[in-house]
Structure formats: C-alpha cells, structure tokens
C-alpha cells in the first residue's frame, strides 16, 4: 500500500446518504491511490443520477439493468437498487479486492441484492455486451480509456452516464493531455467549462460511431465543482449515426480580441481564419459536440421528482443544490451554444459591469434569447451578436 495513505482497515466510518447506510475505511485523503474511499463531494452527482435514472426508466417504460463500472464502496449501485423503481439487475464492478469486500458488506447491511464483479473495467464491459440499459462510467480521472469498451458494450435504447474529473485538460488549461485523451484541441475561453462538456460529448459520439451507434439525445449535462457529467441516450443504426455526426460534430471559432464566436458544423470543413468584425486571427477549438446538451422535458421531469406534493417524491440530501442546478440547466436548455461572460466583456470595454438581470432584460427587449447558465454566475446565453451586446452594456453604464 502506498506510503502516502495511512489507514487501519479496522478504522471504519459510517456514512448515511439517500436511503442507505454504508461503511468505509477511513483514509487521510481522497486519492486515486486509495483502494476504496467515500467522496462526499460526489453526493450531488449521485443524487442527480438517482433522479436521471428514474426519469429514464419511466421514459422507456420497462425494467432496467444497470451497471456501475467503478463501484468503490458500492454506494452508487446500492442506491440505484434501493432508490429507483423499476430496476431489475444492478451490477457493481471494481478491480480492488478491498472495494469488492466493501460492496459485499454494504449490500448485505442495506438488504440489497446486487451482482458484484472483480474485473478490469474494459474486460467487464466487453464481457457483458448488450446486457445493461444503463452504463455508468464514473472513474477517478479521465473516462477516455473506457469509452471504447462502453461503446462496444452498450445496447440500443440505453443510457450512458459519463463523469470526467480531468477538467483541466478538457477545459484547456493543459492542451496536450486533451489532444492525447480526447483527440480534440481545447481553448480556455470564458466558456471553457461548456467547451469541456462539448469536447467530452464529441469524443463519446465519435467513439460510439465506430460501432454504428449514436447520441440520440443528451438528456442532461453539467459541470459541477471538479467534474463534468453527461447523461446520453444511445441508439443504433448506421444511417442515423452518420446523420448525428453530420449535424452535431464541429468546431468553435473564437476571437480573443473582440470576443466574437461562432460554431462551425463538420468534422473536416473549411473554417474562417479571421474574425469578420475586427480581422483578428481566430482560435479554433474542437472537434466537439455542437448540438444540444440539455433536454428541457427530461430535466423538468427530474425536477418534478423533488416536488413536495409528488406522492413518489425522491428524498435526497442535496435537494437545495440539485434544484438550483437543474433549474439553471432547464432555463438554458433551448439557448444557443456558448455564453457571454459579462465581466470579461466589461474588462474588454474598460467599464464597470451592470447588473446581470438588467442586461438580460435589455437583451430580451431587443427580441433575443437571454438566459442565465449553470456554467457561470456571470454568464448569459444569448443569440445576440457581440457588437449589439456591447452597445447594450455601454448604454446601461452611461445611463
């Protein structure tokens, strides 16, 4: 065991989350080197997953089989089995012997019957092709090493859940790792978290395509704290796969000087080199997913599950955070790609920033879309052009 992790495996702590109580060994810190751990910062992730998987189960109107590919303590799989209606089998996998023992102990303690496997993640996925209606990839770090096996394994009309914690690569802080892992060039613009989500989704789409599978719909995506998360409806068919790629894979061109940006459809296509407003050379990011990354109907159904008047209401500890996140995702669901950071624009204009709500109201008065975004507290999603937005902001400061 690593010298960096000092633990006595008899030193156990009890965790209460959702409807389950689990037991995990105490470690000095959460680390990828730890054979099993409980990460309290991912509770919101698991709570949102409960709502999303229940909504998916209701949409497909059948019993679903779920696999948690990186089981750890077993908490996610146990919650899926105990808290989601209409679940048939839940399988949990982990390569760690300690994790397997913890999953067994915790499933028994919660009176939950789950299938427990000890395999390398890619082997587990490839040995269980076409079995699962939900495949959950939630590793410590990048999911890129496992997405080919997930694409091979997943059946049609299924939900693929993907978490990435290597946000510094996806967001453009470290360009080379993003190119290496996701075959895409990032750019750390003011909307870098959205870029990261779109690069991850684009990589998933291109990986699925090798197996004549495609992203039918991204039900929900969010960037929260140190991770990005996608809930992707997957289906199968060569013609639909070709169409999905043609319509939704592309690049974003961005002008660092005047902040103009534009999505360009196509994996390989002619791209403008200079900004049509100021003539500055464009920065190009991609390939990435330039289609929708939120489904308003799906998210609204998730929100309904937290309604106090709902007889089938889901009880989660992070309800306040979850509702704030989901309502913002719902608000931005039908908005254009990227967003404007008002503080960045005002720095560019060398003026003070007006109130966000005032700017949004003025944009709407002009007949444009304008919404807040969960990606940034000072961000506005809008189809307004940068020149008109600059004029609005300057008029508010003058007046």
PEHU-V761191 format. One record per residue. N is the residue number from 1. BURIAL is b if it has 9 or more other ideal C-beta (glycine too) atoms within 8 Angstrom, else e. Layout:
<<N & BURIAL> <N & BURIAL>>
//
This chain:
<<1 & e> <2 & e> <3 & e> <4 & e> <5 & b> <6 & e> <7 & b> <8 & e> <9 & e> <10 & e> <11 & e> <12 & b> <13 & b> <14 & e> <15 & b> <16 & e> <17 & b> <18 & b> <19 & e> <20 & b> <21 & e> <22 & b> <23 & b> <24 & b> <25 & b> <26 & e> <27 & b> <28 & e> <29 & e> <30 & e> <31 & b> <32 & e> <33 & e> <34 & b> <35 & e> <36 & b> <37 & b> <38 & b> <39 & e> <40 & e> <41 & e> <42 & b> <43 & b> <44 & b> <45 & b> <46 & b> <47 & b> <48 & b> <49 & b> <50 & b> <51 & b> <52 & b> <53 & b> <54 & b> <55 & b> <56 & b> <57 & b> <58 & b> <59 & e> <60 & b> <61 & e> <62 & e> <63 & e> <64 & b> <65 & b> <66 & b> <67 & b> <68 & b> <69 & b> <70 & b> <71 & b> <72 & b> <73 & b> <74 & b> <75 & b> <76 & b> <77 & b> <78 & b> <79 & b> <80 & b> <81 & b> <82 & b> <83 & b> <84 & b> <85 & e> <86 & b> <87 & b> <88 & e> <89 & e> <90 & b> <91 & b> <92 & b> <93 & b> <94 & b> <95 & e> <96 & b> <97 & e> <98 & b> <99 & b> <100 & b> <101 & e> <102 & b> <103 & b> <104 & b> <105 & b> <106 & b> <107 & b> <108 & e> <109 & b> <110 & b> <111 & e> <112 & b> <113 & e> <114 & b> <115 & e> <116 & b> <117 & b> <118 & b> <119 & b> <120 & e> <121 & b> <122 & b> <123 & e> <124 & b> <125 & b> <126 & b> <127 & e> <128 & b> <129 & e> <130 & e> <131 & e> <132 & b> <133 & b> <134 & b> <135 & b> <136 & b> <137 & b> <138 & b> <139 & b> <140 & e> <141 & e> <142 & b> <143 & b> <144 & e> <145 & e> <146 & b> <147 & b> <148 & b> <149 & b> <150 & b> <151 & b> <152 & b> <153 & b> <154 & b> <155 & e> <156 & e> <157 & e> <158 & b> <159 & b> <160 & b> <161 & b> <162 & b> <163 & b> <164 & b> <165 & b> <166 & b> <167 & b> <168 & e> <169 & b> <170 & b> <171 & b> <172 & b> <173 & e> <174 & e> <175 & e> <176 & e> <177 & b> <178 & b> <179 & b> <180 & e> <181 & b> <182 & b> <183 & e> <184 & b> <185 & b> <186 & b> <187 & b> <188 & e> <189 & b> <190 & b> <191 & b> <192 & b> <193 & b> <194 & b> <195 & b> <196 & b> <197 & b> <198 & b> <199 & b> <200 & b> <201 & b> <202 & b> <203 & b> <204 & b> <205 & b> <206 & b> <207 & b> <208 & b> <209 & b> <210 & e> <211 & e> <212 & b> <213 & b> <214 & b> <215 & b> <216 & e> <217 & b> <218 & b> <219 & b> <220 & b> <221 & b> <222 & b> <223 & b> <224 & b> <225 & e> <226 & e> <227 & b> <228 & b> <229 & b> <230 & b> <231 & b> <232 & b> <233 & b> <234 & b> <235 & b> <236 & b> <237 & e> <238 & e> <239 & e> <240 & b> <241 & b> <242 & e> <243 & b> <244 & b> <245 & b> <246 & b> <247 & e> <248 & b> <249 & b> <250 & b> <251 & b> <252 & b> <253 & b> <254 & b> <255 & b> <256 & e> <257 & e> <258 & b> <259 & b> <260 & b> <261 & b> <262 & e> <263 & b> <264 & b> <265 & b> <266 & b> <267 & e> <268 & e> <269 & b> <270 & e> <271 & b> <272 & b> <273 & e> <274 & e> <275 & b> <276 & e> <277 & b> <278 & e> <279 & e> <280 & b> <281 & e> <282 & b> <283 & b> <284 & b> <285 & b> <286 & b> <287 & b> <288 & b> <289 & b> <290 & b> <291 & e> <292 & e> <293 & b> <294 & b> <295 & b> <296 & b> <297 & e> <298 & b> <299 & b> <300 & b> <301 & b> <302 & b> <303 & b> <304 & e> <305 & b> <306 & b> <307 & e> <308 & e> <309 & e> <310 & b> <311 & e> <312 & e> <313 & b> <314 & b> <315 & e> <316 & b> <317 & e> <318 & b> <319 & b> <320 & e> <321 & e> <322 & b> <323 & b> <324 & e> <325 & b> <326 & b> <327 & b> <328 & b> <329 & b> <330 & b> <331 & b> <332 & b> <333 & b> <334 & e> <335 & b> <336 & e> <337 & e> <338 & b> <339 & b> <340 & b> <341 & b> <342 & b> <343 & e> <344 & b> <345 & b> <346 & b> <347 & e> <348 & e> <349 & b> <350 & e> <351 & e> <352 & e> <353 & e> <354 & b> <355 & e> <356 & b> <357 & e> <358 & b> <359 & b> <360 & b> <361 & b> <362 & b> <363 & b> <364 & b> <365 & e> <366 & b> <367 & e> <368 & b> <369 & b> <370 & b> <371 & b> <372 & b> <373 & b> <374 & b> <375 & b> <376 & b> <377 & e> <378 & e> <379 & b> <380 & b> <381 & b> <382 & b> <383 & e> <384 & b> <385 & e> <386 & b> <387 & e> <388 & b> <389 & b> <390 & b> <391 & e> <392 & b> <393 & b> <394 & b> <395 & b> <396 & b> <397 & b> <398 & e> <399 & e>>
//
